[in-house]
C-alpha cells in the first residue's frame, strides 16, 4: 500500500516551456454557427433532431457561398462532438449516433468530455485539428439531454464530476461548492457588505434581461435585484435566481483553415483558443504567485492582504488558476494587451453569479479583489466598455452543457459579423420556436465589434477554455 503522500505526484512548477505562448501551425477561422432553441424540457424532439436543427442552421443560414447542405458536408473532413453526461440521455457513444444521423459516416469523429467546459473543449479539439493540418474543415457540435431525470437527480449526476474521494463528501452539489466560495469572497473582498450581495443580484438581472431579447433562450423573464435576493435559497448565500439553468438543446460551429474559410464565407472570423486546468480538490490548491496578464504589474498584488485581510493565498478559494492560465495563453496567441479595452464583448460562464465575479478577475477585466466594479462601473452592460453575456448567458439563456461553449462562440461570431438582428430580431426566428417576438425587444448588436472573448468553465474551475474571436479588417 502507498501512503497518502506516495500515491500522489507533486504539482508542476512553472517552467519556461509551461509559460510559452502556444502556436497555431496555421490560422484557424470560424465561418458559421447554428443552434436549436433551449428549453427545460423538450419531450417532442429527440436529441438527434435538435442536433440536425443546429447543423442545418449552420449550413444554410450563415450566408455561406454554397447552396446546399450537401456542399457543406462535402467540405467537412472530421467532426468533434461534445456531450457531458451519457447517463442524462441513457445513450453511450452518442457521438456515433449523431454522426450517423448527420450523414457524415465514414468520416472520423470523436467525443470530448470536460464537464461544464465540454463545449469549449470541443471547439478547442476542432481548432487543433485545423491548426495542425489534420483537416481543413471541422464540424464542432455539442448537445445535452437534461430533461429525462428530475432536477435533484440531474444535480447529483453533475456533482459526480467532482472528486468523489474528497469533494463529494463535503457538499455533493456544485451549488454547495460555489456557495462556500461566495461566502469566502463576500467576506474577504466584499467585506460582508449588503452592497456586494446586491452586485450579485445585478448580474442575474442583467443577463436575464438580455435573454429576454434572444429567441434561442430558455427564459424570457425580467427580474429585479430584490426578486433575485428574495428568491428561494438553494445554498446560502446563493438563491434560485443566482443559479444557471438546466437545459436541453444543441449548438454547432464550423472551423476552417484560411483557404477554405474564404472559399465558404466573405466574412470569416479568426479564431484562437487555449485551455487550463486545476485539481478538483480546492483544498489542495497550492499557494503560488499570481501569474500576471499583460495588463497587470509585478507589484500589483504584493500587499493584497493589507487591503483585503484573508487574501494572502492564491488561488485560494476565490480564484480559478485554470481560467487565469487559459487567458494567459490565448491573450499571448491573439496579442491581447488590455481585456477591457481590446474586447468589444465577452461571453462568460455564469453558472452562478459568484462565478461570474470570480471570472472578471481571473480574466483581467478587473484586478483581484475588485471584480464588483466591473458591474458597478457599467462596463459590463450593453453600451459599456466591454459588455458581457449579451446572449443571456447560462443564467438567462441556457446551460445544455455540451452545447454551452459552442453557443457562446456562435453568439460572439454573429456579433462580429454584424448579424445579431438577423438571428435575434426577426419575427420568423421566434415563430420557428413557437414564440412571439417581444414588442419591447432590445437591439443588442454591439456597434463595430471587432474582437470578442468566450469562456467555457468546468467544475470549481477544474478545466477552462478561453477563445478569442477577431474580425479581420481590410483582408
N, C-alpha and C positions, 0 to 999 in steps of 0.2 A: 504493500500500500504506500502511496505517496502522501507526504504531509501536505497540509493546506498550501504552504509556500511552494512546494516542489511541483505540484501539478499545474501551476500557472506560470507561464514565462513572463519576464518583465516587459513593461511597456517600452516602446521605442523612445529614444532621444532624438530630437530633430537633427538630421544631418544635412549637408549641402544638397544631396540628392533629394531628400524629402521636401525641401523648400524650393526646388527648381520649378520654374513655370512650365506646365505641360505644353506640349506642342502638337498641333494637328498637322499631319503629314501633307494634307491638302485641305482647302477650305470646305466647310460644310454649310449648307443652306437649308432653310425650311421654306417650302413653297406653298403648302396647303394644309388645311386642318378641317376637322368636322366633328360633330357630336350628335348624340341623341339628346333629348332633354333629360333632366334628372328628377327623380321622384323618390319619395319614401318607400312606396310600393309600386310595382309595375307588373301585376299579375297577367295583364292581357298581352304582354310581349315576352318572348323568350330572349335569353341573353344573346343568342346568335342574331336575332332581328335587330337588337339595339346596336350591335357591332356593325352590322350591314348598314344601318342608318348613318352611323358615323363615317363609315368608309365611303358611302355614296355622296354624302355632303362634301367630303374632302375631294373626291374625284370630279364632281360635276358642278360645284357651286363656288369655286375659288378662282374663276376667270383663268383657268389653265388654258394653254394653247393646244388643247386636244378636244375632241368632240364626243368621246365616249368613255365609259368605264374601262372597256377593253384596252383602249390606248394607254390608259394609266397603268393597268395591270401588265401591259407589255413592257413597261419601263422598270417595274419593281423586280429586284433581284433577290430580296431577302425580307423577312418580316420578323420583328421583335414584338412580343406580346407581354403585357403586364396585367396580372391579377393577383391580389394579395393572398386571399384565403380560399383554397379549394373547397373547404367544408361549408362555406356560405352557399355555394351553388351545387354542392354534392356532386362534383364532377372533377375527377383527376384528369390531368393532361388536357385541360380545357383549351389550351392554345392550339392543339392539333385539331380540335373540333371547329374552332373559329376559322383556322387556316383553311380547312376543308370547305366550310360554308362560304368563304370569300372566293373560293375557286382558285386558290393560289398554290395548291399542290402541283408539281413536286418540288417547288422552291424551298430552300432551307428556312426553318423558323426555330426560334427557341423562346422560352419564357423567362421573365425576370421577376423576382420577389424580394423586395427590401422593405416590407412593412408599409408605413404611410408614404414612404418615398418611392413606391413602386412605379408610379407614373413617370417621375423624373428619371429614375434609373433606366426605364425602358427607352426614353429619349437618349440617355447617356450611351447605352449599348448601341443604339442605332447610329448615333453620331460617330462613335468609334469605328463602326463598320465602314462608314463612308470615308472618314478621315484616313483610315489605313489603306484604302483602296480595295478592301474586300468586296465592296459593292458600290455602284454609282447611285443607286436609288433604293431606299429602305423605308418600308412601312413601319411605323411605331403605333401600336394600338393597345389601349388598355380599357378594362371594364371592372365592375364589381357588381355582384348579385347579393344584396344585403337584406332582402325582404322575405326570405324563406325561413327565417327564425325571428323571434321577438327581440326587442331591444336589449333585454337583460342577457340573453344568450349571445347576441351579437357582440356586446361589450366583453363578455367572457372570452369569446373567440379572439377578439382583438388583443385582449390582455395577455394571451399566451405568446405574444411576440415579445414579451418581457423575459428576463432571465428567471425561469421558474424555480431555480435553486435558491434565488436570493430575493429579487424584487417582487415577485408574485406574492410572496408571503406577507409583504408589507402593505399592499394595497389592493392588488388583484383587479384594478381598473385604471386606465390612463387618466381618467378624471381625478382619481385619488392621487396619482403621481403629480399631476400638474397643480392640484390644489396645494400640495406641500410646497411646490416651487413658488406658487403665487403667494403663499403665506411668508415664505422666506424673502422673496423680492419685495413684497409690500413692507415688511418690517425694516429691511436694510435700505433700499433705495426709495421706497415710498414713505418711509419713516412713520408708518402706521396712520397716515392721514386719510381722511374721508375723500380728499381730492383725488388721490390715486385710485380709489375704488370707483369714482365717477369717470376717471380716464378709461378704465377698463370698459365701463358701460358705453362710453362714446365710440369705442372700437366696434362693438356689436351694432350700435345704432347706424354707424357709417356704412359698414359692409352690408347690412341688411337693406339699407336704403338703396344702395347700388344694385343689389339683386332685384329690387322692385322693377328695374328697367331692363331686365335680362330675361328673354323668353325661355332660355335653357334652364333657368333657376328652379330649384325645388320649392323655394318660398318666395312670396311676394308680400312681405309683411313689414310695414314700417313700425318701428318701436321707439320708445323714449328711453332715456337713461334710467328714469325711475322704474319703468317697466322691466328693464334688464335687472336692476338691483333687487327688485321685489319678486322676480320670477322664482319658481320653486328651486330650493337649494339642491345641488347634486353632491358636491363635496366642498365644504367651506374653504375659501370664500367664493367658489365658482357656482354660479346659478345656471339654470337651464339655458338662458339666453346668452351665457358666456361660452357655450359649448357648440361644437360644429355639428353638422347634420350627418346622418347615416343615409346613404343614397344608393340608388340603382341607376346605372347608365354607362355609356361608353364614349370615349374620345379617341381621335386619331390625328396624326400629323404625318407628313411626307418629307423625308430628308434626302438631299441630293448633293452630289458634287457640283462644282461650278458650271461645267458644260451642260450637264443635264438640267440643272436648275434654270438656266437661261433659255434652254430649249422648251421648257414647260411653262415658264412664267416670265412676265415682263417686270415683275416686282418681287423677286426672291429676297429673303431676309437672311443675312449672315447669322450663323449660329455657333456659339461657343458654350461648352458645358464642362463642369468638373464636379467632383464629389469629395466628401469627407466622412469619417466615421468616428464613433467613440463607443466605449463599453456600455452595455445595457445597464450596468450596475453604477448608478450615480454616486454611491458612497465610495466607490473605488477610483474615482477620477482624480488622478494625481495632480497636486498643486504645481503650477508652472507659470512662467512669464506669459503675459498675453501676447500672442502673435499679432503683430501690427499690420493694419491695412494701409494702403498708400496715403490716405488722408489723416493718418494718426502719427503722433510724435513719440520718440523714445521716452521722454519724461512725462508723458500724459497721464500715466496710471501709477506713477511712483508712490504717491501718497493717497491713493483712492480710499483707503480705510480711514483716513483722517476726516474726509468729507462724509463718508458713509461707514460708520462703525459696523464691523462684521463683514466688510467686503475685502478681507485680507487674503482670500483664497480664490484662485482661478483654475478651472471654470466653476468650481464650487457647485452650488445647487441653483444658480440663477443664469448661467450661460451655457451655450452649446458650442463646444470646440469643433464639432463636426461642421456646423454652419460657418464658423469663422474660417476653417480651412477650405471649405468649398468656395467661399467668397475670395479668399486669398489666391487660390489657384486661378479661378475664372477671371478675376479682375486683372491679373497679370496677362492672361491669354488675350483679353479684349482691350487692354490699355485703359482700364477704368482708373481714374485718379481720385475722384470725389463722388461717391454714390449719389448723394442728394443733387449735386449739380449735373452729373453726367447722365443719370437716368431720367427719362420723361415719365415713366410709370414703373411700378413694381407689383408683382403678384406674389404674395407671401402665404405661407402655410399656417393660416389662423385656425388651427384645430381648437384652440382655446384663446380667449382674449389675452391671457398672460403670455402664451407662447408667441403671440404677435409682438408684444413689447420686448420680450427677450430677443426676438429676431432683429428688431430695429437696431439693437446694439451689436449683435453678432455680425451684422452685415455692414456696419459702419454708417448707417443712416443717422445714428446718434452715438456719442461716446457711452461707454459702460456707466450705468447709473442714471443716465439722462434720457432713457427711452420714451418716457411720458411726454417729453417736449415735442417729439415728432408729431403727436396728435394735437397737443395743446397749441402749438405754433400755427397749425393749419396746413403745414407742409404735406401731410398725408391725405388731404382732401382733394377731390377734383377741383382744379383751379389753383392748387397749391404747387409748391416747387416739385414735388415728386409723389403724386397720388398713388395710393396703394389699394389693391383689391377692388378695382373698378368692376370686375366680374361679379362681385358679391362675396368672393372668397369661399372658404369652407363653412363659414358661419351663415352665409345667406344663400349661396348658390348650390353647393354640393360638396360631398366627400364620398364619392364612389371610388374607393381607394386606388385601384389600379388605373383609373382614368384621371385622377385629380391633377397630377403634374402635367399631363398632356393637355388637359383643359386650360391650365394656366398658360402654357406655351402658345397654344392656339389663340387665346384671347390677346396675348401680347402681340402676336404676329398680325392679327386683324387690326389692332390699333396702329401699328407701324405702317400698315398698308392703307390706312385711312378707310377701313371697311367696317368700323363699328356699326354704323347705321344700317349697312346692307344686311348684317346678321342679327341686329337687335331692334331696329326701329321700323321694320316693315310689317304691316298687319298680317301678311300671309305667313310669316315665320311664326307668329304667335298662334295663328289659326292651325298651323300644322300640328301643334302640340295641344290643341283643344283649349286654347286660352284666348283672351281678348286683350289686345294691346291697351295699356292704361292711357286715359286721356291726358294724364299729367306725366307721361314718360319723360325722363330726363335725358338730354343729349350728353353722353359721356365719352364722345370722341375727343381724345387729347389732341389739341391742335399741333400740327407739325411734329408729331412724335417721331423720334429717330432711334432711341435706344431704350431697351426695357430689360428687366430682370425678373426671372421666375424661380421660386424656391420650392423644392419638394423635400419633405421632412418626415422622418420616421421616429417612432418611439419617443423616448425622452431625449431626443437629439442623438440617436444612435447611428443614423445614416441620413445624410443630407446631400442633395444635388443643387447646384446653382447654375442657371442657364442665362446667358446674356444674348439678347437678340438685337441686331443693328441693321437699320435700313441704310443701304449703300446709296449715296447721293452722287450723281454725276457719272455713274458707271454706264 
